[in-house]
Amino acid sequence: MNGGEIIGLFGMMLLVGSWVPQTVETVKKRQCPLNLEFIIIYVTAASMLTAYSYIIRDWIFFTLNFLSAFQSAINMVVKLKEK
């Protein structure tokens, strides 16, 4: 693993980790304070970037986007159930 991959790995962990507290809170409270339109755009964008990173075989970028899409999708499901 070269220096660029290490930086990418740490960036991925920080970015994915930033969603963890929000997702845990959403699941515990069964309420999502985030704007639904934001969540829909985020899930869509992260899913598209997941597909793109799979196509180009960038596994750090793939993992980042997959986990971000997954966590934000959890928030989206809870938000949709609120309505």
C-alpha positions in Angstrom: 0.0 0.0 0.0 1.5 3.3 -1.1 1.2 6.7 0.6 -1.7 7.8 -1.5 -3.7 4.7 -0.7 -3.0 5.2 3.0 -4.3 8.8 2.8 -7.3 7.6 0.9 -8.0 4.9 3.5 -7.8 7.3 6.4 -10.0 9.8 4.5 -12.5 7.0 3.8 -12.6 6.0 7.5 -13.2 9.6 8.6 -15.9 10.2 6.1 -17.8 6.9 6.7 -17.2 7.4 10.5 -18.9 10.8 10.3 -22.2 9.1 9.4 -22.0 6.6 12.3 -23.2 8.8 15.1 -26.1 10.2 13.0 -27.2 6.7 11.9 -27.0 5.3 15.4 -29.1 8.2 16.8 -31.6 7.8 14.0 -32.0 4.0 14.7 -32.2 4.6 18.5 -34.8 7.4 18.3 -36.5 6.1 15.2 -36.5 9.7 13.9 -34.3 11.3 11.4 -33.7 15.1 11.7 -32.1 15.3 8.2 -33.9 16.9 5.2 -35.5 14.2 3.1 -34.5 15.8 -0.2 -30.8 15.9 1.0 -30.9 12.2 1.9 -32.4 11.2 -1.4 -29.8 13.1 -3.4 -27.0 11.8 -1.2 -28.1 8.1 -1.5 -28.5 8.5 -5.2 -25.1 10.1 -5.7 -23.3 7.7 -3.4 -24.9 4.7 -5.2 -23.8 6.1 -8.6 -20.3 6.7 -7.3 -20.3 3.1 -5.9 -21.1 1.8 -9.3 -18.5 4.0 -10.9 -15.8 3.0 -8.5 -16.6 -0.7 -9.1 -16.2 -0.1 -12.8 -12.8 1.5 -12.4 -11.8 -1.0 -9.7 -11.0 1.6 -7.0 -11.7 -0.4 -3.9 -11.2 2.4 -1.4 -13.5 4.6 -3.3 -16.0 1.7 -3.7 -16.0 0.9 0.0 -16.4 4.6 1.0 -19.3 5.2 -1.3 -21.0 1.8 -0.5 -20.9 2.4 3.2 -22.0 6.0 2.9 -24.9 5.0 0.7 -25.8 2.2 3.1 -25.8 4.4 6.2 -27.6 7.3 4.5 -30.2 4.8 3.2 -30.9 3.7 6.7 -31.6 7.4 7.6 -33.8 7.6 4.5 -35.9 4.6 5.4 -36.5 6.0 8.9 -37.3 9.4 7.5 -39.8 7.9 5.0 -41.5 5.9 7.8 -42.0 9.2 9.8 -44.2 10.6 7.0 
